Amino acid sequence: MTQSKHETERKYEPATRGTGGLPDLTGVGPVASVTEAASEKLDAVYHDTEDLRLVATSA
């Protein structure tokens, strides 16, 4: 039996200051620690039919 999962990929850009985007963090207080984020390698593989039916329908 095959199992499938529906996934939607979206990209977001932060809003400009003063438009409800990023909060103003002035006066929040001292920072306990700062660490470097780990690097991750991500792969995306897209499958389609030979005649590219999925691309044609924007699926």
Secondary structure, DSSP 8 states (H G I E B T S, - for coil): ----------------TTTTSS---TT----S-----------------TT-HHHHTT-
